[in-house]
Amino acid sequence: MLFEILRDPAALVIAALVVAALSGVPGLLLRRAPLGQRLAACLAVAASLLALPALTRMLLAGERARYLIDWSLPFGVCEIALDPLSLFFLLPIFLVFPAGAVYACGYWPAARHRASEPSVTFFYGLLCAAMGLVVVARNGALFLVAWEVMALAGYFLLVTEHEHDEVRSAGTVYLIASHVGAAALILLFSQLRIVSGGFLFPATGSLHLAAASSTLIFLAALTGFGSKAGLMPLHIWLPSAHANAPSHVSALLSGVMLKMGIYGLLRVLSFFPERPLWWGALLAAAGLASALMGIGIASAQKDIKRLLAYSSIENLGIIAAGIGVALVGESTGNPRLAYLGLAGALFHVLNHSLFKPLLFFGAGSVMHATGSRELDRMGGLASRMPWSALFSLAGAVAICGLPPFNGFASEFLLYLGFFGEARAAEPYVALGAPLLALVGGVALLSFVKLLGSAFLGAPRSSQAGAAHESPPSMLAPMALLAGLCLVGGLFPRLFLALAAPVFPTLAPLSLRFTELPFRPPWFTLAGCGVLALAAALFWYLRRRSAALPVVSGPTWGCGYLRPTPRMQYTASSFGAMFGSLAAPLIRTRIKKSALTGVAPEAGRLSYQPEETLLYRVILPAFSVAGIGFSFLRRLQQGQVQFYILYIFATLLLLMLWVR
Amino acid sequence: MIDSLFHMALVLAMPPLLLGVIGKTKAAFAGRVGAPFLQPYYDLSRLMRKGVVLSETTTWLFRAGPAVTLAATLFASLLVPLGRHAAPISFDGDLILFAYLFALGRFFTTVAALDTGSAFEGMGAAREVTFSCLAEPTLFFALITLTRLSGAMSLTPMLLHVTPSLWVGAGASLLLMLCGLFVVLLAENCRIPFDDPNTHLELTMIHEVMVLDHSGPYFGCILYGAALKLYLLGALFTNIAVPFSAGNSYLDWGIFALAMLALAVAIGVVESVMARLRLIRVPQLLIAAMILTAFSLVLVVR
């Protein structure tokens, strides 16, 4: 029996999900603190060692599996299935989950966080398993249950440090946004139930609907899943949530949970045999707008994790734009565009789930060492934490889309799609290329700023000066992710092979495109060429300067005799020039105490970047809505018996209505 | 094969000459004799023999910066066709690699600048990344226009497609594109009116201030890399501006070398007759260039 299970890769994947879900349970029961956490890390690694080979094998062999679950709930048959789309989205889950679990042993050690560690470990495993269930569920009700477990597990992880006001309010905003999204999903699945007669997901390409009905489904999916994926303007919950969670949790939230929105969108799109042109156009436009605004706002941040969170909005925007472009290609009968758009988007899904957790781990190491998220108070960490600096550098180069790392390969595919459209009769899609170039330029600015102000220069505070390198348990996951980033950039075919089985589900047209529109060996050649040239030059310069007199001294201060580290360019000043160009998106609010009298007392000055959209449009709209909703507060008694009464009354009314 | 050898030889040997010609032109305008044409070569060989001063705040990144930047620029030099000759490496999408290799170089130059912890170098780095954000889309608009005209997605066929007959057909668009590209050429290489390579005031510089702390062979690498970047973007420009082919391969190499020298003279003239722009005016000029190239795209779509 056991042997049979081990032979069946699909059963292995399900077993790995169960192991992941239970990975934190021993820690809740065990008395000795570090044991539970280490056990959870071991179980997480074991789960992914079970799942990853099975996933790859099933993807490459094109295998599928279906399980019917006999349940007594009134939502029809419950089905769990593994098809290429599900398998593909399980990959990032099982990559980031063990990395984060191992990282947590050093970052959130049970010895130091005695009270919160067991629950963090438990919910971490639960979140992973819930995301897995979201991906394999084929019944609307089961999907919503898994979605809700995922959202709530995320909430409990996010409010780990609930003693801080900021964390609590970030948690509340997350909870509200998440449930507004869930409301859209309930609408989506109810509509699906109406048109297809059951909660079971329709088969790929089997939903032929009237325009009004399919538009409703698409818009509900775009709202519900788009808010999870952080598409602008549905992103308001994202930056503070990802900034306030512990770093290994941010890595999982940003690297994987955002992708669940993309998965849901792709799954709903796969139901339809043909999609109107405007769906793709809307998604591409929303994606590009998100990418541009997200990175524009990221460039002004001075909180290391907020910067990373806004850059997630950018990356998810790029993914959405790729999907949109692929849909446009599908509906205009352009297999090349369909292939390049979808391949670029799926490739970027994998890439983002490698370099974003890597950067969040890097930010975690920095916070672990300095106890602060303020870029303006860091500096000079590269000499104290050389390995963290090296891996963060790899992550930063990768996320800017620079060769030879993986970000370049996925953006290359999108660019190629845009450039190909320049030859079309109406080359609107080609305008994506300069936009993406602008996004790339601002991303470079943001990550040079992050790297420069955290790791380079002289320490700007005593904490930064006393920083220490992270333990191996934190460095090993970073090394793994950085290595995978490089592999993806040098051998993009390996990653594309994992994405290829998904194409028939989403873009059947792209299959007609048998020959790749680009030659992967060039990536290997260019990447290895640049690396080898750089290494040779570095070695040559080293040897050359070894033969020459080398003098060491302080940095040239342009004649100034007493420079201090506080005179360095800070993160805020680095971003100020671009910030003046991006003023409509983000403004920096300066708070200072007034100086009075002849001999004024010491004053304080602080500045905070504020998102214009949020502070000028969304928050005022919310406060108006808050006034409107204030009468509902009278129904909130805070007493359980009243709530039971409400439920009873609602049920009674519903029964009367149905009769 | 012979053409590839010529290509490598020109790319390796000629770039510093452009700097010499620019210097000589500026000297002529000022009524001076000026440094000899080969002065940049002397400078390079002198720097290679000079000692190194390293700041105590720096790490290995400071020394890796010049190496990675020069490596990226050298690899990019294999992708641009010179004159009417195909580049040694050409594949669909190489133009994207071309643009991104420069971005890689910029990343490492600015990171090396920030590694010194100097406020001046931080300023220079911030300006460099901000201005290139705006220069990048211009380049991509120009490349899209060329893709539309030639139907190719690789630099070699795309630039070889520009012939006198194409100028007759799409002259207005090509002219607008050239204006945009010339602005990008000046901005990316930190020439007047964007940056003054000879200024003595660190506060107003962009590129030169980022490399203040580099010295000896490291500074030599940077100087050569900067000349090479000017050469490559200049080659992109002259390929469009001088579309003539003499029919003979060797004659074409000659025409190309002359065109590059003429471009250096033109840059020298611009540097002599213009003043440096105020820093806040720079983004406006860059955006204007972007709009010019966008117009060139609109003209070919029409």
Interface residues (C-beta under 8 A of the other chain):
Chain A: G379 G380 A382 S383 P386 A389 L393 V397 C400 G401 L402 P403 F408 E411 F412 Y415 L416 F418 F419 G420 A422 R423 E426 P427 A430 A433 P434 L435 A437 L438 G440 G441 V442 L444 L445 F447 V448 L451 G452 S453 L456 G457 A458 P517 F518 R519 W522 L525 A526 G529 V530 L533 A534 A535 A536 L537 F538 L541 R542 R544 S545 L548 P549 V550 V551 S552 G553 P554 T555 W556 G557 C558 P563 P565 M567 Q568 Y569 S573 F574 G575 A576 M577 F578 L581
Chain B: M48 R49 K50 G51 V52 V53 L54 S55 E56 T57 T58 T59 L61 R63 A64 P66 A67 V68 L70 A71 A72 L74 F75 I89 F91 D92 G93 D94 L95 I96 L97 A99 Y100 L101 A103 L104 R106 F107 T110 V111 L114 D115 T116 G117 S118 A119 F120 E121 G122 M123 A125 A126 R127 V129 T130 S132 C133 L134 E136 P137 T138 L139 F140 F141 L143 I144 T145 T147 R148 G151 M153 E202 L212 D213 G216 P217 Y218 C221 P283 M290 A294 L297 V301
